């Protein structure tokens, strides 16, 4: 049930925040599954999580300044620790650490800033006895020993994945109980905070004999909130694709969103390195634009609620670029297929303006577009307004085969990071898709 706002939005901000910011292991709650820490020791982080400087209003203003149109908060990662006061009897930062309702603050602030609200919710829950029992193949009475020392949940899950459990009534009952709990928590986040625009599911660890009822989950969500968009991590029943940490060479056929970090971790470590440069992030963003997708760019606050200053600066720099080029960002649609231009392109909704994103320009400042049948009304550098001379080379217009449009980009008008050309056409975009022809008559 795709909503047009999502396809127009282009940029969202992902927020990974939870008690995993305390030990700073950099893999959110995955250290439990990787046997890097025992579950019981992992949960002791709750004692130090204060959210003492949590200011969701300043977060939302930063996200807006970055040019984002929506934001997604991790309401519950795989550790099962909720950022809201869940009534389902499982760990909750507000209930157990005495913080305010962290989801409430986020939702209210994001909504007040005019952004769309997204909530992340992990299908996997390493706190749920019923869930852990099914994925590891262990009995519930065996779990206390399992959780006392570092144990690889992931390894146990992989060893257990092919075992026939279909006749095991205890595990079947555990799975039914987990799914009921799973729905009860989804209902809380979908009903406690007003209209939720987007539900971002993650990681369905289960067992072949006890699968997630994905179609029923989709219907359950839409029965509560018909307008809520669901990402692709619901089997075949999501509304859009979510490639992670990799920009596809060829984009998905429908709506999609790249989720990506600003450095090499999703969550706060205090020692983040390998930050992407502004040029890299803006270039990646324009690739998403050209292929008709969104970027969901991540930040990871510390336990007090501070977003690292490097991430703040990257968001501000991206926002300044977007402000200079907003016309070529919001509301655009995927542009020319691969091979038509020496860069990525997008097109306006009315199909009469082509935008060419130039992250690489040769010393001569020339770039080309093949297969464009339209006559050109005007070509200019977006932001500076500098005029760009152009000429056509080759082709056989009398046979319907256009030549290559070569454009010269004046040095004085170029952007510091990615230059955008605005190419105004004489009508709706008309592209030649043939292989060329033999020219017998000139």
N, C-alpha and C positions, 0 to 999 in steps of 0.2 A: 504494500500500500504506500508507494512512494509519494512524497509531498514535494511540490515544486520548490519550496523554500530550501530544501536540502541541495538540489541541483544548482540553485542560484548562489548558495552560501560560499562555496569554494574553500573556506578555511575554518577549521575548528581547533580548539585547544583541548588536549587530553590532560587530565590531572591524575597522576598515580600518587596516592597518599594513604598511608596506613601505618601500623605499628612497626612495619619493616623498615621505617626510616630511622629507628633507634640503633639497631646493630649495624646498619649501613653496609649490608652485605651485597646490595646492588642488584638483587634478582627478585625483588618483592618477596612473596611468600614461597618461592620455589626452593629456597634452602631446606625447607622441611622435606620436600619430595626428593631432594638430592642428597639427603643424609649429611648435610653440612651442619645441621643443628637438630637436636631433639625437639619434638613438638612442645613438650612441657617447658623447656628452656626458651623456645621461641616465644611462647605466650607470656613469659615474664616481661617482655618488652612493654606490655600494657601498663605496667607500673610506672614507666617513665614517659609515657606519651601524654603530653599536656595540652597541645594545641594552644599554648598560652598567648601567642601573638596572631592567632588566626583572624584574618581580616578579609573575609570573602568579597567585600565591596571593592577593596583595592585589587584583588585578583581580577574581578570582573572588569574593572576599568582598564587594567593592563591588557586583558584579552581583547577588549574593544579597541584599544590603541593599536594592537597588533593587526587589526583588520579582520579578526575572527567574527563569524556570525553565529557560532554555537560553541558550546563547551561540554565536555563529558567528564564526570567525576567517578572514580572507582568507589562505588558504595560498598562493595564487598569483594575482596580478592579471594584467591583459592584457599587462604587460611581460614575463611569463614568468619572473619572479624568484621562486624558491621560498623559503618560510620553513622548509623542512625540508631535510635533506641528501639531495636527490634523487640517484639513481644514473644518471640519464638524460643526463648530460653537458651540461646547460644551467645557467644562473646559479642560484646558491643562496646565500642569506645565510650559513648555517652553513658551507658549503664554501668560499665565496670571501671572506667577511669574518671568519671564525673565531669566530662566535657559537655558543652552544649551539643545539641543535635547538629552535627557537622554537615549533614546533607541539607537540612533546612536552611542553614546559613548560605550554602552554595546556591541552592535553587533560587532563593529570594534575591540574592545579589545578581546572579546571571540574568534572571528575568528582568530585574529593575534596570539593568544596563541595556536592555533591548535585544539580548541574545537568546537563541533557542537553547533549551535545557536538555542535556543528555545525561543519562545515568548508566554507568557500567555495572554489570552484575555477572559474576562468575557462576557458571553452572556447577563447577567443581567446588567441593567444600570439604577440606581436610579436618574440620572440626566435627562434622556430622558423623556419629558412630555408624549410622546406617550406610552412609555413602562410602566411608573408608572400608567398612566390612565388605561391601560388594566389589570395590575396585582392587582390593588386596587379596580377597579370598579368605580373610581371617574372620573368626567368630568375634562377636562383640565382647565376650569376656576375655579375649586375648589382646584387645586393643590397649589397655593400660600399659602392659609391658612393651608393646610396639611403640608407644609414644614416649616412653621414659628415656630411651637412648636414640641417637641418630639412626634413622632407618630410611632406606630408599623406598618411598611409596611408589615412585615411578618404576623401579625395578620389579617390585612386587606386582604392580599393575600389569606390566608387560609379561611377566611369567604366568599370570592368571588369565590373561586375555583370551586364550584359546581353550581353556578348560570348559567342559560341559557342566553348566550350573543350572540348566533349565529345570531340573527336578528338585532342586534344593529349596524347600519351602521356607526355611529361615531366611535365606538370602532374598528370596522373592518378596517376603514380608518386609525385609529391611529396605528394599528398593522402593516398594510402594510407600513406605513411611517417609523415605527421603523425598520422593516426588511431591508428597503432600506438604512437607516442610518447605520445599523449593517454591511451590506455588504460593504458600502463605507469605513468604518473604517478598516475592515479586508483587503480591497484592499490596503489601505495606508500602513499597516505594512507588507504586503506581497510583495509590489513593491518598497518601498522606501529604502530598506536595503540589496539588493542583495538576494541571495538564502537563504531562511529560512528552516532549517532542520526539525523543529518540531513546531507545533501549539498546545498549551495547553489550551483547552477550559475549562470553569468552569460555573457552576450553570445556568441552563435553567429555570428561573422563567417565566412562561407564563400563559396561560389559556387553558383549554381543547378545547374551541371553536376556539382558535387562536394559534395553535401549531407552534413550530419552524419547518421549512421544512428541516429536518436534512440531507436527501439525497441530496437535492439541495445545501445546504451549503457545504457538502463534495465535490460535483462536482465543485462548484464555487472555492473553495480553490485549487483543483487540476487543474482546468482550468488555474489558474495563476501560480501555482507552483506544478508541477506533483510529485516531489520527496518529498514534505513536508509530514511528518508523522503527524497524528491527534490522539489525545488521545480519550479515551472512552466517554468523556462527550459531545457526539454528538449522543445521542440515540444509535442505533445499528450500527452506521456508522463510528466508530473510529477504529484505528489500534491496540490498545492495552488497557488493563485494568489498572485502577488507584486506587487500594485500598488506603485509606487514614488513617493514624495514627494507622493502624492495619495490622500486618503481617498475611496473611491468613494461616489457619491451613493446608488447602489443596489449592494449587495454582490454578489460572485460567489455562485453557487448553492451551492458546496461550501466546504471549508476554504480559508482565505486568511490572508494576513499582509501588513500594511503595513510596508514598509521605509522608514525616514525618518531624516533627520539631526537633530541637536540644534541645529545652526545652518544655514549655507548651504553647507557643504562636507562631504564624506565623510572626507577625510584632513586631517592636521594641516598648518596653515599658520603658526601662531604669531601670526597677526593675525586670527583668527576674529572675526567680528562677527555681528550679526543673530541672536543666540541666541534661541531660542524661550523664552518665559516658562514657569514651572511651570504656570500656569493653562492656557496653550495646549497644552502636552504632555499634561497630565492630561485636558483636554477631548477632545483627539484620541484618547487612549487609551480613554476611555469610549465614544466613537463606534465604535471598533473592537469593543469588548465588546458593544455593543448590536446590531451587525451580525454578530456571531458570529466575528469575526476576532481575530488576534493583532497585536501591534505589535512590530517588530524595530527597536529604537532604537539609533542608531549613536554610537560614540565613535571618536576618531582620536588615538591616542597619538603623541608625538613620537619622534624616532629613538632616544632613550635608553629609552623605555618609559613615560614619564609621560603619564597622561591629564590633559588640561587641567582646571584646578580648576573652571571653569564647568560642564563636563560632569559632574564628580564631584558638584557641588552639586545639579545638576538630577536626577541619578540618586537621590541621597539624599532629595530632596524628593518625588519620585515614589514611592519606596519607603515613605516615611512615610505618604503618602496610601493606598497599597495596604494597608499594615498596618492602618490604621483601617477599611478596607472590604474585607478579604480575602474575606469571604463573598460579596460581589457581584462578585468577580473570578474566582478560580480555579474551574474546572469549570462555569462558567455556559455557557449557549447563547444564540444570537441570540433577541432578544425580539420585541416587537410590530412589525408592518410600519410603514412610513412613514405618518404621518398619524393614528395612534392616540393618540399622547401628545405633550405639549409638551416633548419631550426623548427621548433614547435609552433603551431598556430592554433588560434581559436577563432570562432565566428560569433558575431552578434546574433541575438534572437531573431532579428528580421532578415538575417542572412546577407545583409548588404555591406557589412564591414568585416574585414579580415584583420586579425591582429597577429603579428609575427614577433615572437620572443627571441631575441638575439643574445645568447649568453657567450657566443664566440664570434668575433668579427676579425677578418684578416686586416692587415695593415692598410690595404687599399680601401677598406670600408664597403666593399661590394657584397651583396647577397642575392640569391636568386629564388624564384618560384616557378615551377614547371606546371604545365597543364591548365593554366588559368585562362578561360575563354573570355571572361568579362573585360570590358574596357575599364580603364582606370580613371577615376574622377580626380583623386588626389592621394598622395602618399606623404605622410609626415611622421615625425618622431613624437610619440605620445609623451606628454610632460613638458617638452621644450617647444613643440610646435614647429620645429625646423623642417623645411621642405626637403623632400628626397627626390632627386631626379631619377628617372627610370627609362628603360628602353627594352624592346623585345628583340631577341636574337633567334634566328632559325624558325622552324615550324613551316606549315603550309596552310595558312588560314583558309584558302579557297577549298581545301579538302577537309576543313573542320579540325585541323591539327594546330593548336597554338604553339608558339615558340616559348622560349624561356624569358620570363620577366626579370631583368637585372636591375637592381636598385642600388643606388649609391647613398650611403648614410654619412652625412657630414659629421666630422669629428667633434665639432663644437656642441652638437645636440645629443651626444650619447650619454646613457645613464652610467653611474658608477658601477652598477652590478649587472643588470640585464636591461638592455635597450629594447623598447617595444615600438614597432612600426604600426601605424594605423593606415590601412589600405582601404580606401573608400571605392566601392564598386558601382557600376552603372545600373545594377539590378541585383537580384539574388545570386548568390555564389553559383557559378557554372563551371564545372571542372571536367576536363577531358580525361576519360578513363581507358582509352584505347592504347594500342601498342605502337602507334605510328603507322605510316603508309609509305609505299613506294611512290615517288613523285615522277610520273611519266610526262606530265605537261606542266610547264611553268607559265 
